[in-house]
């Protein structure tokens, strides 16, 4: 991939419905963005495009994780045993 296409890909993907992608896809792409930034060899413009894409992917991951946390909390609340989670941490179960 050339430097120009790398920046175009990162910039174009940032506006391409990121919220519709799944957690694993966002996480994997975020790992790749970080790898490319850490490797260096990009222009400032390319690095900024990658960084912006990484920020957007991190938001998507955070959204998925917050949703998962809410679902788990709701499931625990339905069980009527709000202390179950604390008991598991303490080794009581």
N, CA, C and O atoms as a GROMACS GRO file, in nm:
protein
  372
    1UNK      N    1   0.086  -0.117   0.000
    1UNK     CA    2   0.000   0.000   0.000
    1UNK      C    3   0.090   0.123   0.000
    1UNK      O    4   0.183   0.132   0.080
    2UNK      N    5   0.063   0.217  -0.089
    2UNK     CA    6   0.144   0.338  -0.094
    2UNK      C    7   0.103   0.432   0.017
    2UNK      O    8  -0.002   0.415   0.079
    3UNK      N    9   0.186   0.532   0.041
    3UNK     CA   10   0.157   0.627   0.148
    3UNK      C   11   0.029   0.703   0.118
    3UNK      O   12  -0.051   0.728   0.209
    4UNK      N   13   0.007   0.740  -0.010
    4UNK     CA   14  -0.115   0.814  -0.044
    4UNK      C   15  -0.239   0.729  -0.022
    4UNK      O   16  -0.338   0.778   0.032
    5UNK      N   17  -0.236   0.602  -0.063
    5UNK     CA   18  -0.354   0.519  -0.045
    5UNK      C   19  -0.377   0.488   0.102
    5UNK      O   20  -0.491   0.467   0.143
    6UNK      N   21  -0.273   0.484   0.182
    6UNK     CA   22  -0.290   0.461   0.325
    6UNK      C   23  -0.367   0.575   0.388
    6UNK      O   24  -0.459   0.553   0.467
    7UNK      N   25  -0.330   0.697   0.354
    7UNK     CA   26  -0.399   0.813   0.410
    7UNK      C   27  -0.542   0.820   0.357
    7UNK      O   28  -0.634   0.850   0.432
    8UNK      N   29  -0.560   0.791   0.226
    8UNK     CA   30  -0.694   0.794   0.169
    8UNK      C   31  -0.782   0.688   0.233
    8UNK      O   32  -0.899   0.714   0.262
    9UNK      N   33  -0.728   0.570   0.256
    9UNK     CA   34  -0.804   0.463   0.318
    9UNK      C   35  -0.845   0.501   0.460
    9UNK      O   36  -0.961   0.483   0.498
   10UNK      N   37  -0.752   0.554   0.536
   10UNK     CA   38  -0.782   0.593   0.674
   10UNK      C   39  -0.884   0.706   0.677
   10UNK      O   40  -0.978   0.703   0.756
   11UNK      N   41  -0.866   0.805   0.591
   11UNK     CA   42  -0.958   0.919   0.590
   11UNK      C   43  -1.094   0.877   0.538
   11UNK      O   44  -1.197   0.919   0.594
   12UNK      N   45  -1.098   0.796   0.433
   12UNK     CA   46  -1.226   0.754   0.377
   12UNK      C   47  -1.303   0.664   0.471
   12UNK      O   48  -1.425   0.675   0.481
   13UNK      N   49  -1.234   0.577   0.539
   13UNK     CA   50  -1.300   0.485   0.631
   13UNK      C   51  -1.358   0.558   0.750
   13UNK      O   52  -1.456   0.513   0.810
   14UNK      N   53  -1.298   0.671   0.786
   14UNK     CA   54  -1.347   0.745   0.902
   14UNK      C   55  -1.489   0.793   0.882
   14UNK      O   56  -1.564   0.806   0.978
   15UNK      N   57  -1.525   0.821   0.758
   15UNK     CA   58  -1.660   0.868   0.733
   15UNK      C   59  -1.753   0.759   0.684
   15UNK      O   60  -1.866   0.789   0.644
   16UNK      N   61  -1.711   0.637   0.684
   16UNK     CA   62  -1.786   0.529   0.621
   16UNK      C   63  -1.866   0.447   0.722
   16UNK      O   64  -1.851   0.326   0.727
   17UNK      N   65  -1.950   0.510   0.800
   17UNK     CA   66  -2.040   0.438   0.888
   17UNK      C   67  -1.970   0.351   0.989
   17UNK      O   68  -2.004   0.233   1.003
   18UNK      N   69  -1.875   0.404   1.060
   18UNK     CA   70  -1.798   0.327   1.157
   18UNK      C   71  -1.887   0.266   1.264
   18UNK      O   72  -1.859   0.156   1.313
   19UNK      N   73  -1.993   0.336   1.302
   19UNK     CA   74  -2.078   0.287   1.410
   19UNK      C   75  -2.147   0.156   1.373
   19UNK      O   76  -2.193   0.084   1.462
   20UNK      N   77  -2.153   0.124   1.245
   20UNK     CA   78  -2.221   0.002   1.202
   20UNK      C   79  -2.131  -0.121   1.209
   20UNK      O   80  -2.178  -0.233   1.187
   21UNK      N   81  -2.002  -0.103   1.238
   21UNK     CA   82  -1.914  -0.219   1.241
   21UNK      C   83  -1.915  -0.281   1.381
   21UNK      O   84  -1.946  -0.215   1.480
   22UNK      N   85  -1.881  -0.407   1.385
   22UNK     CA   86  -1.881  -0.479   1.512
   22UNK      C   87  -1.759  -0.449   1.596
   22UNK      O   88  -1.662  -0.388   1.550
   23UNK      N   89  -1.765  -0.492   1.720
   23UNK     CA   90  -1.656  -0.467   1.814
   23UNK      C   91  -1.525  -0.528   1.766
   23UNK      O   92  -1.422  -0.460   1.763
   24UNK      N   93  -1.528  -0.655   1.728
   24UNK     CA   94  -1.405  -0.724   1.689
   24UNK      C   95  -1.341  -0.658   1.567
   24UNK      O   96  -1.219  -0.643   1.561
   25UNK      N   97  -1.423  -0.620   1.470
   25UNK     CA   98  -1.370  -0.554   1.351
   25UNK      C   99  -1.307  -0.420   1.387
   25UNK      O  100  -1.198  -0.388   1.339
   26UNK      N  101  -1.375  -0.342   1.471
   26UNK     CA  102  -1.321  -0.212   1.513
   26UNK      C  103  -1.192  -0.231   1.592
   26UNK      O  104  -1.096  -0.157   1.572
   27UNK      N  105  -1.191  -0.329   1.681
   27UNK     CA  106  -1.071  -0.354   1.762
   27UNK      C  107  -0.953  -0.396   1.675
   27UNK      O  108  -0.842  -0.346   1.692
   28UNK      N  109  -0.979  -0.487   1.582
   28UNK     CA  110  -0.871  -0.533   1.494
   28UNK      C  111  -0.816  -0.420   1.408
   28UNK      O  112  -0.695  -0.408   1.390
   29UNK      N  113  -0.906  -0.337   1.356
   29UNK     CA  114  -0.860  -0.224   1.275
   29UNK      C  115  -0.784  -0.124   1.361
   29UNK      O  116  -0.686  -0.065   1.316
   30UNK      N  117  -0.829  -0.104   1.484
   30UNK     CA  118  -0.759  -0.012   1.575
   30UNK      C  119  -0.618  -0.063   1.604
   30UNK      O  120  -0.523   0.016   1.607
   31UNK      N  121  -0.603  -0.191   1.624
   31UNK     CA  122  -0.471  -0.250   1.646
   31UNK      C  123  -0.381  -0.222   1.525
   31UNK      O  124  -0.264  -0.188   1.541
   32UNK      N  125  -0.436  -0.237   1.406
   32UNK     CA  126  -0.358  -0.212   1.284
   32UNK      C  127  -0.321  -0.064   1.272
   32UNK      O  128  -0.209  -0.032   1.233
   33UNK      N  129  -0.412   0.025   1.305
   33UNK     CA  130  -0.383   0.169   1.301
   33UNK      C  131  -0.269   0.201   1.397
   33UNK      O  132  -0.176   0.273   1.361
   34UNK      N  133  -0.276   0.149   1.518
   34UNK     CA  134  -0.171   0.174   1.617
   34UNK      C  135  -0.037   0.118   1.567
   34UNK      O  136   0.066   0.183   1.582
   35UNK      N  137  -0.040   0.000   1.510
   35UNK     CA  138   0.083  -0.061   1.457
   35UNK      C  139   0.146   0.029   1.351
   35UNK      O  140   0.267   0.052   1.352
   36UNK      N  141   0.064   0.080   1.262
   36UNK     CA  142   0.115   0.166   1.154
   36UNK      C  143   0.169   0.297   1.209
   36UNK      O  144   0.272   0.346   1.162
   37UNK      N  145   0.102   0.353   1.308
   37UNK     CA  146   0.152   0.477   1.368
   37UNK      C  147   0.284   0.454   1.440
   37UNK      O  148   0.376   0.535   1.429
   38UNK      N  149   0.293   0.344   1.512
   38UNK     CA  150   0.417   0.314   1.585
   38UNK      C  151   0.532   0.282   1.492
   38UNK      O  152   0.648   0.308   1.525
   39UNK      N  153   0.502   0.225   1.375
   39UNK     CA  154   0.607   0.190   1.279
   39UNK      C  155   0.670   0.315   1.218
   39UNK      O  156   0.785   0.312   1.174
   40UNK      N  157   0.594   0.424   1.214
   40UNK     CA  158   0.647   0.547   1.156
   40UNK      C  159   0.651   0.540   1.005
   40UNK      O  160   0.587   0.454   0.944
   41UNK      N  161   0.727   0.632   0.946
   41UNK     CA  162   0.741   0.632   0.802
   41UNK      C  163   0.624   0.694   0.728
   41UNK      O  164   0.615   0.680   0.606
   42UNK      N  165   0.535   0.760   0.799
   42UNK     CA  166   0.422   0.826   0.734
   42UNK      C  167   0.442   0.976   0.740
   42UNK      O  168   0.516   1.028   0.824
   43UNK      N  169   0.376   1.044   0.649
   43UNK     CA  170   0.380   1.190   0.653
   43UNK      C  171   0.294   1.238   0.769
   43UNK      O  172   0.216   1.162   0.826
   44UNK      N  173   0.308   1.364   0.801
   44UNK     CA  174   0.226   1.422   0.907
   44UNK      C  175   0.078   1.409   0.873
   44UNK      O  176  -0.003   1.375   0.959
   45UNK      N  177   0.043   1.436   0.749
   45UNK     CA  178  -0.097   1.427   0.707
   45UNK      C  179  -0.151   1.285   0.722
   45UNK      O  180  -0.262   1.265   0.770
   46UNK      N  181  -0.071   1.187   0.681
   46UNK     CA  182  -0.111   1.047   0.695
   46UNK      C  183  -0.125   1.008   0.841
   46UNK      O  184  -0.220   0.940   0.879
   47UNK      N  185  -0.030   1.051   0.922
   47UNK     CA  186  -0.035   1.018   1.065
   47UNK      C  187  -0.158   1.079   1.130
   47UNK      O  188  -0.222   1.015   1.214
   48UNK      N  189  -0.192   1.201   1.093
   48UNK     CA  190  -0.313   1.264   1.148
   48UNK      C  191  -0.439   1.190   1.105
   48UNK      O  192  -0.530   1.171   1.186
   49UNK      N  193  -0.445   1.147   0.979
   49UNK     CA  194  -0.560   1.071   0.931
   49UNK      C  195  -0.572   0.939   1.006
   49UNK      O  196  -0.682   0.898   1.044
   50UNK      N  197  -0.460   0.873   1.027
   50UNK     CA  198  -0.461   0.747   1.102
   50UNK      C  199  -0.504   0.770   1.247
   50UNK      O  200  -0.583   0.694   1.302
   51UNK      N  201  -0.451   0.876   1.308
   51UNK     CA  202  -0.487   0.906   1.447
   51UNK      C  203  -0.637   0.933   1.458
   51UNK      O  204  -0.701   0.884   1.550
   52UNK      N  205  -0.692   1.012   1.364
   52UNK     CA  206  -0.836   1.040   1.367
   52UNK      C  207  -0.917   0.912   1.353
   52UNK      O  208  -1.017   0.893   1.422
   53UNK      N  209  -0.874   0.824   1.264
   53UNK     CA  210  -0.942   0.696   1.246
   53UNK      C  211  -0.933   0.614   1.375
   53UNK      O  212  -1.031   0.552   1.416
   54UNK      N  213  -0.817   0.615   1.438
   54UNK     CA  214  -0.800   0.543   1.563
   54UNK      C  215  -0.893   0.595   1.672
   54UNK      O  216  -0.951   0.517   1.747
   55UNK      N  217  -0.907   0.726   1.680
   55UNK     CA  218  -0.999   0.785   1.778
   55UNK      C  219  -1.142   0.740   1.753
   55UNK      O  220  -1.215   0.707   1.846
   56UNK      N  221  -1.182   0.739   1.627
   56UNK     CA  222  -1.317   0.696   1.593
   56UNK      C  223  -1.338   0.548   1.626
   56UNK      O  224  -1.442   0.510   1.680
   57UNK      N  225  -1.240   0.466   1.594
   57UNK     CA  226  -1.249   0.323   1.625
   57UNK      C  227  -1.254   0.300   1.775
   57UNK      O  228  -1.326   0.212   1.822
   58UNK      N  229  -1.177   0.376   1.851
   58UNK     CA  230  -1.179   0.363   1.997
   58UNK      C  231  -1.317   0.399   2.050
   58UNK      O  232  -1.366   0.334   2.143
   59UNK      N  233  -1.381   0.501   1.993
   59UNK     CA  234  -1.518   0.536   2.035
   59UNK      C  235  -1.615   0.422   2.007
   59UNK      O  236  -1.701   0.391   2.089
   60UNK      N  237  -1.600   0.359   1.890
   60UNK     CA  238  -1.687   0.246   1.855
   60UNK      C  239  -1.667   0.133   1.956
   60UNK      O  240  -1.765   0.076   2.005
   61UNK      N  241  -1.543   0.100   1.986
   61UNK     CA  242  -1.515  -0.007   2.083
   61UNK      C  243  -1.574   0.028   2.219
   61UNK      O  244  -1.636  -0.057   2.284
   62UNK      N  245  -1.555   0.152   2.262
   62UNK     CA  246  -1.609   0.195   2.392
   62UNK      C  247  -1.761   0.181   2.394
   62UNK      O  248  -1.818   0.137   2.493
   63UNK      N  249  -1.826   0.219   2.283
   63UNK     CA  250  -1.972   0.208   2.274
   63UNK      C  251  -2.016   0.062   2.290
   63UNK      O  252  -2.110   0.033   2.365
   64UNK      N  253  -1.949  -0.029   2.219
   64UNK     CA  254  -1.983  -0.171   2.230
   64UNK      C  255  -1.962  -0.223   2.372
   64UNK      O  256  -2.045  -0.298   2.424
   65UNK      N  257  -1.851  -0.184   2.433
   65UNK     CA  258  -1.822  -0.232   2.569
   65UNK      C  259  -1.921  -0.176   2.670
   65UNK      O  260  -1.962  -0.247   2.762
   66UNK      N  261  -1.960  -0.050   2.654
   66UNK     CA  262  -2.060   0.008   2.744
   66UNK      C  263  -2.194  -0.062   2.727
   66UNK      O  264  -2.266  -0.085   2.825
   67UNK      N  265  -2.229  -0.096   2.603
   67UNK     CA  266  -2.352  -0.170   2.578
   67UNK      C  267  -2.350  -0.308   2.641
   67UNK      O  268  -2.449  -0.354   2.698
   68UNK      N  269  -2.236  -0.375   2.631
   68UNK     CA  270  -2.222  -0.507   2.692
   68UNK      C  271  -2.234  -0.497   2.843
   68UNK      O  272  -2.300  -0.581   2.906
   69UNK      N  273  -2.172  -0.395   2.902
   69UNK     CA  274  -2.181  -0.375   3.047
   69UNK      C  275  -2.326  -0.352   3.089
   69UNK      O  276  -2.371  -0.408   3.189
   70UNK      N  277  -2.399  -0.272   3.013
   70UNK     CA  278  -2.540  -0.244   3.045
   70UNK      C  279  -2.623  -0.372   3.037
   70UNK      O  280  -2.709  -0.396   3.121
   71UNK      N  281  -2.597  -0.455   2.936
   71UNK     CA  282  -2.672  -0.581   2.923
   71UNK      C  283  -2.642  -0.674   3.040
   71UNK      O  284  -2.733  -0.738   3.093
   72UNK      N  285  -2.516  -0.682   3.080
   72UNK     CA  286  -2.481  -0.766   3.194
   72UNK      C  287  -2.544  -0.714   3.323
   72UNK      O  288  -2.597  -0.792   3.402
   73UNK      N  289  -2.540  -0.583   3.343
   73UNK     CA  290  -2.602  -0.524   3.462
   73UNK      C  291  -2.752  -0.552   3.464
   73UNK      O  292  -2.808  -0.582   3.570
   74UNK      N  293  -2.816  -0.541   3.348
   74UNK     CA  294  -2.960  -0.566   3.340
   74UNK      C  295  -2.991  -0.712   3.371
   74UNK      O  296  -3.088  -0.743   3.440
   75UNK      N  297  -2.909  -0.803   3.319
   75UNK     CA  298  -2.930  -0.946   3.345
   75UNK      C  299  -2.913  -0.976   3.493
   75UNK      O  300  -2.990  -1.054   3.550
   76UNK      N  301  -2.813  -0.916   3.555
   76UNK     CA  302  -2.793  -0.938   3.699
   76UNK      C  303  -2.908  -0.881   3.780
   76UNK      O  304  -2.949  -0.940   3.880
   77UNK      N  305  -2.959  -0.767   3.739
   77UNK     CA  306  -3.070  -0.705   3.811
   77UNK      C  307  -3.196  -0.790   3.799
   77UNK      O  308  -3.273  -0.801   3.895
   78UNK      N  309  -3.218  -0.852   3.682
   78UNK     CA  310  -3.335  -0.939   3.663
   78UNK      C  311  -3.328  -1.061   3.753
   78UNK      O  312  -3.430  -1.113   3.797
   79UNK      N  313  -3.207  -1.107   3.780
   79UNK     CA  314  -3.191  -1.223   3.867
   79UNK      C  315  -3.229  -1.191   4.010
   79UNK      O  316  -3.255  -1.281   4.089
   80UNK      N  317  -3.234  -1.063   4.044
   80UNK     CA  318  -3.271  -1.024   4.178
   80UNK      C  319  -3.164  -1.050   4.282
   80UNK      O  320  -3.192  -1.054   4.402
   81UNK      N  321  -3.041  -1.069   4.237
   81UNK     CA  322  -2.931  -1.097   4.329
   81UNK      C  323  -2.817  -1.000   4.301
   81UNK      O  324  -2.715  -1.039   4.245
   82UNK      N  325  -2.834  -0.872   4.339
   82UNK     CA  326  -2.731  -0.774   4.308
   82UNK      C  327  -2.598  -0.802   4.376
   82UNK      O  328  -2.496  -0.747   4.335
   83UNK      N  329  -2.594  -0.884   4.478
   83UNK     CA  330  -2.470  -0.917   4.546
   83UNK      C  331  -2.396  -1.033   4.484
   83UNK      O  332  -2.286  -1.067   4.528
   84UNK      N  333  -2.453  -1.096   4.382
   84UNK     CA  334  -2.390  -1.212   4.320
   84UNK      C  335  -2.254  -1.178   4.262
   84UNK      O  336  -2.159  -1.255   4.274
   85UNK      N  337  -2.245  -1.063   4.198
   85UNK     CA  338  -2.118  -1.025   4.137
   85UNK      C  339  -2.011  -1.005   4.244
   85UNK      O  340  -1.898  -1.049   4.225
   86UNK      N  341  -2.044  -0.941   4.354
   86UNK     CA  342  -1.947  -0.920   4.462
   86UNK      C  343  -1.908  -1.053   4.524
   86UNK      O  344  -1.792  -1.073   4.560
   87UNK      N  345  -2.003  -1.145   4.538
   87UNK     CA  346  -1.974  -1.275   4.595
   87UNK      C  347  -1.879  -1.355   4.510
   87UNK      O  348  -1.794  -1.426   4.562
   88UNK      N  349  -1.893  -1.344   4.378
   88UNK     CA  350  -1.802  -1.414   4.289
   88UNK      C  351  -1.661  -1.358   4.299
   88UNK      O  352  -1.564  -1.434   4.294
   89UNK      N  353  -1.649  -1.227   4.313
   89UNK     CA  354  -1.516  -1.167   4.326
   89UNK      C  355  -1.450  -1.210   4.455
   89UNK      O  356  -1.328  -1.227   4.460
   90UNK      N  357  -1.530  -1.229   4.561
   90UNK     CA  358  -1.475  -1.265   4.691
   90UNK      C  359  -1.448  -1.415   4.702
   90UNK      O  360  -1.395  -1.461   4.802
   91UNK      N  361  -1.485  -1.490   4.600
   91UNK     CA  362  -1.463  -1.634   4.602
   91UNK      C  363  -1.569  -1.709   4.681
   91UNK      O  364  -1.549  -1.825   4.716
   92UNK      N  365  -1.683  -1.644   4.710
   92UNK     CA  366  -1.788  -1.707   4.789
   92UNK      C  367  -1.864  -1.810   4.708
   92UNK      O  368  -1.929  -1.898   4.766
   93UNK      N  369  -1.857  -1.804   4.577
   93UNK     CA  370  -1.930  -1.899   4.493
   93UNK      C  371  -1.839  -1.999   4.434
   93UNK      O  372  -1.884  -2.087   4.360
   0.00000   0.00000   0.00000
